[in-house]
Amino acid sequence: MGALPRFAVIRFPGSNCDDDVLRVARDVLHARADFVWHKDHSLAGFDFVFLPGGFSYGDYLRAGAMARFSPIMDEVLRFAAAGGPVVGICNGFQILCEAGLLEGALLRNAALRFAAREVTIRVERGGTCFSDGAVGRILRMPIAHADGRYHHDAPDRLEAEGKVVFRYVGDNPNGALRDIAGVTNERGNVVGLMPHPERASEPILGSDGGRTLFESALRWWSRR
Protein backbone atom coordinates (compact mmCIF):
# COMPACT_ATOMS: atom_id res chain seq x y z
CA MET A 1 0.00 0.00 0.00
CA GLY A 2 3.04 2.26 0.31
CA ALA A 3 3.38 5.27 2.59
CA LEU A 4 0.39 6.01 4.78
CA PRO A 5 -1.31 9.41 4.74
CA ARG A 6 -1.07 11.84 7.63
CA PHE A 7 -4.48 12.48 9.15
CA ALA A 8 -5.66 15.82 10.51
CA VAL A 9 -8.42 15.56 13.14
CA ILE A 10 -10.05 18.97 13.54
CA ARG A 11 -10.91 19.93 17.12
CA PHE A 12 -13.75 22.37 17.71
CA PRO A 13 -15.01 23.53 21.11
CA GLY A 14 -17.50 20.77 21.93
CA SER A 15 -15.95 17.99 19.84
CA ASN A 16 -16.20 14.72 21.75
CA CYS A 17 -15.20 12.07 19.21
CA ASP A 18 -11.85 13.57 18.24
CA ASP A 19 -9.85 11.26 20.51
CA ASP A 20 -11.69 8.25 19.10
CA VAL A 21 -10.84 9.16 15.49
CA LEU A 22 -7.22 9.84 16.42
CA ARG A 23 -6.98 6.46 18.17
CA VAL A 24 -8.30 4.60 15.13
CA ALA A 25 -5.86 6.40 12.85
CA ARG A 26 -2.84 5.76 15.08
CA ASP A 27 -3.56 2.46 16.84
CA VAL A 28 -5.75 0.61 14.35
CA LEU A 29 -4.46 1.88 11.00
CA HIS A 30 -0.95 2.62 12.34
CA ALA A 31 -0.97 5.87 10.40
CA ARG A 32 0.28 9.30 11.40
CA ALA A 33 -2.37 11.56 12.90
CA ASP A 34 -2.55 14.82 14.84
CA PHE A 35 -5.14 17.22 16.17
CA VAL A 36 -5.66 20.58 14.49
CA TRP A 37 -7.30 23.30 16.61
CA HIS A 38 -10.26 25.18 15.13
CA LYS A 39 -8.38 28.50 15.36
CA ASP A 40 -5.41 27.26 13.35
CA HIS A 41 -4.87 28.56 9.82
CA SER A 42 -2.92 25.75 8.16
CA LEU A 43 -3.28 22.15 7.05
CA ALA A 44 0.26 22.01 5.71
CA GLY A 45 1.74 18.53 5.84
CA PHE A 46 -1.62 16.77 6.12
CA ASP A 47 -3.02 14.40 3.52
CA PHE A 48 -6.45 13.55 4.92
CA VAL A 49 -8.88 15.63 7.02
CA PHE A 50 -11.48 14.38 9.50
CA LEU A 51 -14.17 16.51 11.12
CA PRO A 52 -15.27 14.43 14.12
CA GLY A 53 -18.55 14.15 15.96
CA GLY A 54 -19.68 16.09 19.01
CA PHE A 55 -21.46 19.36 19.64
CA SER A 56 -19.27 22.08 18.13
CA TYR A 57 -19.99 25.40 19.84
CA GLY A 58 -22.75 23.68 21.77
CA ASP A 59 -24.85 23.39 18.58
CA TYR A 60 -25.93 27.00 19.10
CA LEU A 61 -28.07 28.41 16.27
CA ARG A 62 -28.14 24.91 14.75
CA ALA A 63 -25.76 21.99 14.54
CA GLY A 64 -22.58 22.93 12.68
CA ALA A 65 -23.67 26.48 11.91
CA MET A 66 -21.03 28.24 14.00
CA ALA A 67 -18.19 25.79 13.39
CA ARG A 68 -18.54 26.49 9.68
CA PHE A 69 -17.01 29.94 10.39
CA SER A 70 -14.02 28.69 12.38
CA PRO A 71 -10.68 29.91 10.93
CA ILE A 72 -9.59 26.37 10.02
CA MET A 73 -12.61 25.93 7.76
CA ASP A 74 -11.13 28.30 5.18
CA GLU A 75 -8.25 25.84 4.91
CA VAL A 76 -10.62 22.87 4.79
CA LEU A 77 -12.47 24.50 1.89
CA ARG A 78 -9.22 25.08 0.00
CA PHE A 79 -8.00 21.57 0.79
CA ALA A 80 -11.21 20.02 -0.58
CA ALA A 81 -11.24 22.27 -3.66
CA ALA A 82 -7.76 20.98 -4.50
CA GLY A 83 -9.05 17.40 -4.36
CA GLY A 84 -7.94 16.61 -0.82
CA PRO A 85 -10.00 13.99 1.03
CA VAL A 86 -12.31 15.28 3.77
CA VAL A 87 -14.61 13.13 5.94
CA GLY A 88 -17.22 14.50 8.34
CA ILE A 89 -18.71 12.18 10.95
CA CYS A 90 -21.99 13.13 12.69
CA ASN A 91 -21.40 16.76 13.74
CA GLY A 92 -18.66 16.84 11.12
CA PHE A 93 -21.25 15.91 8.49
CA GLN A 94 -23.45 18.76 9.70
CA ILE A 95 -20.52 21.17 9.42
CA LEU A 96 -19.73 20.06 5.86
CA CYS A 97 -23.34 20.70 4.83
CA GLU A 98 -23.33 24.11 6.51
CA ALA A 99 -20.08 24.95 4.70
CA GLY A 100 -21.53 23.98 1.32
CA LEU A 101 -19.04 21.16 0.78
CA LEU A 102 -21.90 18.67 0.73
CA GLU A 103 -25.45 19.07 -0.52
CA GLY A 104 -28.50 18.87 1.70
CA ALA A 105 -29.15 19.57 5.37
CA LEU A 106 -29.42 17.66 8.63
CA LEU A 107 -32.72 18.36 10.39
CA ARG A 108 -34.06 17.49 13.83
CA ASN A 109 -34.85 13.80 14.19
CA ALA A 110 -38.41 12.99 13.20
CA ALA A 111 -39.19 11.70 16.71
CA LEU A 112 -37.81 14.96 18.22
CA ARG A 113 -35.61 12.88 20.53
CA PHE A 114 -31.89 12.18 20.75
CA ALA A 115 -31.16 8.81 19.13
CA ALA A 116 -28.34 6.64 20.48
CA ARG A 117 -28.21 3.02 19.36
CA GLU A 118 -26.65 0.68 16.86
CA VAL A 119 -27.83 0.82 13.26
CA THR A 120 -27.14 -1.11 10.09
CA ILE A 121 -25.99 0.68 6.97
CA ARG A 122 -25.25 -0.43 3.43
CA VAL A 123 -22.44 1.05 1.35
CA GLU A 124 -24.29 2.23 -1.76
CA ARG A 125 -21.35 3.66 -3.67
CA GLY A 126 -17.67 2.77 -3.79
CA GLY A 127 -14.81 4.82 -5.12
CA THR A 128 -15.06 7.67 -2.61
CA CYS A 129 -12.44 8.59 -0.03
CA PHE A 130 -14.40 6.69 2.63
CA SER A 131 -16.01 3.82 0.71
CA ASP A 132 -13.38 2.69 -1.77
CA GLY A 133 -13.70 -1.04 -2.39
CA ALA A 134 -16.60 -1.38 0.05
CA VAL A 135 -19.69 -1.07 -2.14
CA GLY A 136 -22.43 -3.48 -1.08
CA ARG A 137 -20.99 -4.07 2.38
CA ILE A 138 -23.48 -4.22 5.26
CA LEU A 139 -22.02 -2.63 8.40
CA ARG A 140 -23.12 -2.19 12.01
CA MET A 141 -22.15 0.91 13.96
CA PRO A 142 -23.66 3.29 16.51
CA ILE A 143 -25.39 6.63 16.09
CA ALA A 144 -25.68 9.44 18.64
CA HIS A 145 -27.48 12.55 17.41
CA ALA A 146 -30.55 14.74 17.70
CA ASP A 147 -30.23 16.39 14.27
CA GLY A 148 -29.49 13.56 11.86
CA ARG A 149 -32.50 13.57 9.52
CA TYR A 150 -30.99 14.09 6.09
CA HIS A 151 -33.00 16.28 3.71
CA HIS A 152 -32.45 17.31 0.10
CA ASP A 153 -34.72 19.35 -2.17
CA ALA A 154 -33.92 17.27 -5.27
CA PRO A 155 -33.43 13.66 -4.13
CA ASP A 156 -33.94 12.20 -7.61
CA ARG A 157 -31.01 14.21 -8.92
CA LEU A 158 -28.90 13.33 -5.87
CA GLU A 159 -29.52 9.62 -6.50
CA ALA A 160 -28.98 9.90 -10.26
CA GLU A 161 -25.62 11.59 -9.71
CA GLY A 162 -24.49 8.77 -7.44
CA LYS A 163 -24.00 11.00 -4.41
CA VAL A 164 -25.68 8.68 -1.88
CA VAL A 165 -22.89 6.67 -0.25
CA PHE A 166 -24.53 5.12 2.83
CA ARG A 167 -28.12 4.08 3.49
CA TYR A 168 -29.82 2.78 6.61
CA VAL A 169 -31.02 -0.81 6.31
CA GLY A 170 -34.14 -1.94 8.15
CA ASP A 171 -34.21 0.72 10.88
CA ASN A 172 -34.26 4.37 9.86
CA PRO A 173 -33.42 5.98 13.23
CA ASN A 174 -34.16 9.62 12.41
CA GLY A 175 -36.60 9.78 9.49
CA ALA A 176 -33.87 10.59 6.96
CA LEU A 177 -35.04 11.07 3.40
CA ARG A 178 -34.84 7.77 1.50
CA ASP A 179 -32.97 6.23 4.45
CA ILE A 180 -29.88 8.25 3.54
CA ALA A 181 -27.10 7.96 6.14
CA GLY A 182 -24.27 9.60 4.21
CA VAL A 183 -23.46 11.42 0.96
CA THR A 184 -20.52 12.57 -1.12
CA ASN A 185 -19.68 15.38 -3.50
CA GLU A 186 -19.30 14.93 -7.24
CA ARG A 187 -15.57 14.15 -7.06
CA GLY A 188 -15.92 11.67 -4.21
CA ASN A 189 -13.23 13.38 -2.14
CA VAL A 190 -15.67 14.80 0.45
CA VAL A 191 -17.89 12.39 2.40
CA GLY A 192 -20.24 12.89 5.34
CA LEU A 193 -22.16 10.33 7.39
CA MET A 194 -24.16 10.35 10.59
CA PRO A 195 -23.16 6.93 12.08
CA HIS A 196 -19.89 6.64 14.02
CA PRO A 197 -17.42 4.20 12.40
CA GLU A 198 -14.71 5.21 14.89
CA ARG A 199 -16.85 3.70 17.65
CA ALA A 200 -17.03 0.39 15.80
CA SER A 201 -13.48 -0.20 14.61
CA GLU A 202 -12.26 -2.83 17.09
CA PRO A 203 -13.86 -6.12 18.22
CA ILE A 204 -13.62 -5.06 21.87
CA LEU A 205 -16.18 -2.35 21.08
CA GLY A 206 -18.71 -4.96 19.97
CA SER A 207 -18.25 -4.38 16.25
CA ASP A 208 -15.38 -3.64 13.92
CA GLY A 209 -17.49 -2.82 10.86
CA GLY A 210 -16.38 0.79 11.02
CA ARG A 211 -12.80 -0.28 10.39
CA THR A 212 -13.88 -1.15 6.83
CA LEU A 213 -14.42 2.53 6.09
CA PHE A 214 -11.11 3.66 7.56
CA GLU A 215 -9.30 0.96 5.60
CA SER A 216 -11.12 2.13 2.47
CA ALA A 217 -9.61 5.57 3.10
CA LEU A 218 -6.16 4.01 2.89
CA ARG A 219 -7.06 2.17 -0.32
CA TRP A 220 -8.37 5.37 -1.89
CA TRP A 221 -5.21 7.18 -0.87
CA SER A 222 -2.93 4.48 -2.27
CA ARG A 223 -4.63 4.70 -5.68
CA ARG A 224 -4.12 8.45 -6.07
C-alpha positions in Angstrom: 0.0 0.0 0.0 3.0 2.3 0.3 3.4 5.3 2.6 0.4 6.0 4.8 -1.3 9.4 4.7 -1.1 11.8 7.6 -4.5 12.5 9.1 -5.7 15.8 10.5 -8.4 15.6 13.1 -10.1 19.0 13.5 -10.9 19.9 17.1 -13.8 22.4 17.7 -15.0 23.5 21.1 -17.5 20.8 21.9 -15.9 18.0 19.8 -16.2 14.7 21.7 -15.2 12.1 19.2 -11.9 13.6 18.2 -9.9 11.3 20.5 -11.7 8.2 19.1 -10.8 9.2 15.5 -7.2 9.8 16.4 -7.0 6.5 18.2 -8.3 4.6 15.1 -5.9 6.4 12.9 -2.8 5.8 15.1 -3.6 2.5 16.8 -5.8 0.6 14.3 -4.5 1.9 11.0 -0.9 2.6 12.3 -1.0 5.9 10.4 0.3 9.3 11.4 -2.4 11.6 12.9 -2.5 14.8 14.8 -5.1 17.2 16.2 -5.7 20.6 14.5 -7.3 23.3 16.6 -10.3 25.2 15.1 -8.4 28.5 15.4 -5.4 27.3 13.3 -4.9 28.6 9.8 -2.9 25.7 8.2 -3.3 22.1 7.1 0.3 22.0 5.7 1.7 18.5 5.8 -1.6 16.8 6.1 -3.0 14.4 3.5 -6.5 13.6 4.9 -8.9 15.6 7.0 -11.5 14.4 9.5 -14.2 16.5 11.1 -15.3 14.4 14.1 -18.5 14.2 16.0 -19.7 16.1 19.0 -21.5 19.4 19.6 -19.3 22.1 18.1 -20.0 25.4 19.8 -22.8 23.7 21.8 -24.8 23.4 18.6 -25.9 27.0 19.1 -28.1 28.4 16.3 -28.1 24.9 14.7 -25.8 22.0 14.5 -22.6 22.9 12.7 -23.7 26.5 11.9 -21.0 28.2 14.0 -18.2 25.8 13.4 -18.5 26.5 9.7 -17.0 29.9 10.4 -14.0 28.7 12.4 -10.7 29.9 10.9 -9.6 26.4 10.0 -12.6 25.9 7.8 -11.1 28.3 5.2 -8.3 25.8 4.9 -10.6 22.9 4.8 -12.5 24.5 1.9 -9.2 25.1 0.0 -8.0 21.6 0.8 -11.2 20.0 -0.6 -11.2 22.3 -3.7 -7.8 21.0 -4.5 -9.1 17.4 -4.4 -7.9 16.6 -0.8 -10.0 14.0 1.0 -12.3 15.3 3.8 -14.6 13.1 5.9 -17.2 14.5 8.3 -18.7 12.2 11.0 -22.0 13.1 12.7 -21.4 16.8 13.7 -18.7 16.8 11.1 -21.3 15.9 8.5 -23.4 18.8 9.7 -20.5 21.2 9.4 -19.7 20.1 5.9 -23.3 20.7 4.8 -23.3 24.1 6.5 -20.1 25.0 4.7 -21.5 24.0 1.3 -19.0 21.2 0.8 -21.9 18.7 0.7 -25.5 19.1 -0.5 -28.5 18.9 1.7 -29.1 19.6 5.4 -29.4 17.7 8.6 -32.7 18.4 10.4 -34.1 17.5 13.8 -34.8 13.8 14.2 -38.4 13.0 13.2 -39.2 11.7 16.7 -37.8 15.0 18.2 -35.6 12.9 20.5 -31.9 12.2 20.8 -31.2 8.8 19.1 -28.3 6.6 20.5 -28.2 3.0 19.4 -26.6 0.7 16.9 -27.8 0.8 13.3 -27.1 -1.1 10.1 -26.0 0.7 7.0 -25.3 -0.4 3.4 -22.4 1.1 1.3 -24.3 2.2 -1.8 -21.4 3.7 -3.7 -17.7 2.8 -3.8 -14.8 4.8 -5.1 -15.1 7.7 -2.6 -12.4 8.6 0.0 -14.4 6.7 2.6 -16.0 3.8 0.7 -13.4 2.7 -1.8 -13.7 -1.0 -2.4 -16.6 -1.4 0.0 -19.7 -1.1 -2.1 -22.4 -3.5 -1.1 -21.0 -4.1 2.4 -23.5 -4.2 5.3 -22.0 -2.6 8.4 -23.1 -2.2 12.0 -22.1 0.9 14.0 -23.7 3.3 16.5 -25.4 6.6 16.1 -25.7 9.4 18.6 -27.5 12.6 17.4 -30.5 14.7 17.7 -30.2 16.4 14.3 -29.5 13.6 11.9 -32.5 13.6 9.5 -31.0 14.1 6.1 -33.0 16.3 3.7 -32.5 17.3 0.1 -34.7 19.4 -2.2 -33.9 17.3 -5.3 -33.4 13.7 -4.1 -33.9 12.2 -7.6 -31.0 14.2 -8.9 -28.9 13.3 -5.9 -29.5 9.6 -6.5 -29.0 9.9 -10.3 -25.6 11.6 -9.7 -24.5 8.8 -7.4 -24.0 11.0 -4.4 -25.7 8.7 -1.9 -22.9 6.7 -0.2 -24.5 5.1 2.8 -28.1 4.1 3.5 -29.8 2.8 6.6 -31.0 -0.8 6.3 -34.1 -1.9 8.2 -34.2 0.7 10.9 -34.3 4.4 9.9 -33.4 6.0 13.2 -34.2 9.6 12.4 -36.6 9.8 9.5 -33.9 10.6 7.0 -35.0 11.1 3.4 -34.8 7.8 1.5 -33.0 6.2 4.4 -29.9 8.3 3.5 -27.1 8.0 6.1 -24.3 9.6 4.2 -23.5 11.4 1.0 -20.5 12.6 -1.1 -19.7 15.4 -3.5 -19.3 14.9 -7.2 -15.6 14.2 -7.1 -15.9 11.7 -4.2 -13.2 13.4 -2.1 -15.7 14.8 0.4 -17.9 12.4 2.4 -20.2 12.9 5.3 -22.2 10.3 7.4 -24.2 10.3 10.6 -23.2 6.9 12.1 -19.9 6.6 14.0 -17.4 4.2 12.4 -14.7 5.2 14.9 -16.8 3.7 17.6 -17.0 0.4 15.8 -13.5 -0.2 14.6 -12.3 -2.8 17.1 -13.9 -6.1 18.2 -13.6 -5.1 21.9 -16.2 -2.3 21.1 -18.7 -5.0 20.0 -18.3 -4.4 16.2 -15.4 -3.6 13.9 -17.5 -2.8 10.9 -16.4 0.8 11.0 -12.8 -0.3 10.4 -13.9 -1.1 6.8 -14.4 2.5 6.1 -11.1 3.7 7.6 -9.3 1.0 5.6 -11.1 2.1 2.5 -9.6 5.6 3.1 -6.2 4.0 2.9 -7.1 2.2 -0.3 -8.4 5.4 -1.9 -5.2 7.2 -0.9 -2.9 4.5 -2.3 -4.6 4.7 -5.7 -4.1 8.5 -6.1 
